[in-house]
Amino acid sequence: MASFRLTLNGETRTVDAEPDTPLLWVLRDPLGLTGTKYGCGVGVCGACFVLQDGRAVRSCQVPVSDATRGAWTTIEGLSKRRDRPLQVAWLAEDVAQCGYCQPAMILRAAALLNEHPQPTDTDMDAAMVDVVCRCGTYQRIRRAIRAAAATRAKR
């Protein structure tokens, strides 16, 4: 076991773990940040997306020993007041159904907007396919992303 310092949600956190422990389990267990979900554990479903320096990363594929580089953001750290344009639009469009994939969907959409402030439908499709969702709210997701992009453009 070793100690690792992570920049997480704007704070420096120290955690003791085996070096090869996936970041997903470090976030969920010792740090108690359960918004990041376990889906498949092999980097396919996307339920475990977090942001590293604004880019979407599958936390089940990152050993904690590699997580000491960069600034990490989980759904809990995206906005304490849930007032980011993306979160507001998500609620306004009533995107969530079961809710399991929603933290990853929101973080993947946030990364998309970082990369493409005015994404096309093709950009949205290419990004959002990274998170498996069975609820079928894809049209609402697109509307929420468009609304968030429009709000950000006004700022």
N, C-alpha and C positions, 0 to 999 in steps of 0.2 A: 504494500500500500504506500502511496505517495501523496503529497499535498500539491494541489494545482490552484493557481490563481486565474480566475476568469473575469473578464469584463462583461458583465451581464446586466442588461436592463439599466445601464448607466451607473452601475456600482461595481466595485471590485469585490468579488466573492472568493473565498478559499474553501476548497472541498478536498477531502481525503477519499481517494479511490484507487483502484488498480488502473495503471496507465491505459490498458486496452478497453476499459469500460466505455460503452457508447455514451456520448453526451446526453442522449435521450434519457437514459436511466439516471444519470447524475442530476439532470434537471428535475425529473419526477420524484426521485427517492430522497436523497439527502437535502436537496434544495426545496422540495415541496412545490415545484412549479408544474402542476398537473394539467395545465392547458395544452401542453405539447403531448400529443397522443401517440400511443403505440398501435400500429396497424399490422405491419408484416414483418418488420425487423430486418428486411433485406433491401431496403431502398427502392421499393417499387410503388407503394401506395401513396406516399407523400403525407401521410397523417402526422408525421413528426417534423414537418418543416419549421425551421426557425430562421432568423436572419443573421448573417455574418456580414458586418459592414454593409448592410442594406441588400445583400444578395440572399436569395432563398437557398437553404442548405438542408439536406435530410440529416437530422441529428442522430438517427440510428446508425449512420455510416461514418460518424466522426468520433474517433477515440478521444477521450477527455485529454489525453496528453497532447493532442493537436489543437485543442480548443483554447489553449492559452494565448493564441494569436488572434487578434481582431476583437471587435466589439460585437457581442451577441445580443439579440433581442428575441424574446419570447412573446407570445400573445399578451402575457401579463405586463410586459414592459412597453408595448406599442403605445399605449396612452393610458395613464392612470385614471383619467376621467372619461375614457371612451369617447373622446370628442374629436378624434382625427376624422377627416372627411370620409375615409374609407369605412370606418366603424359606423359613423352616422348614416352613410348611404346603405350599409348592410342592414341596419335596423329599419330604415325607411322603406327599403324594398322587400322587407320580410323574407330575407334570403334563407335563413336557417330553418331546417325542418328537424331532423334528429339532433343536429348540432355537433356530432362527433368530429366531422372533418372541418368544421368551420374555423377553428383557430388556424389550421394550416392553409385553408382557402384564403383567409384574410391576409396572412403573412405572404403567401405566394402572390396575391394581388398587390400588396404593398411593394414587393420587389419588382413586379411588373411596372408599376407606376414610377418607381425609381429609374428603371431602364427606359421606359417609354411613357413620358408624361401624358401623351394623348394617344393611347394605344388603339390600334385598329381591331376589328373583329378577329382577324388572323392572328394578331399579337396576343389577344386574350385567349383564343383557342389554344395556341401553342403553349402558353404559360399555364393555363388552368388544367390542362390535360395531365399535368404532373401530380394532381391530387385526385385520388379516386373517391367519387361520391356517388351514392346510389339513390339519393333523394330526387334527383332530376330538377334542381333549381337553377340550371345553367343560364336560362334567359334572365332570371333575377340577378344572378351574379354579374352578367354583362351589364345590366342596367345600373347596378351598384358601382361597378368600376367606372362606367361612363360618368355617373353623377359625381363620384369622388374626383375624377380627372377634371371635370368642369369646375368644381369648387376650388381645387388646388390652383387652377389656371387664373381664377379671380383674385387669389391672394397676392 
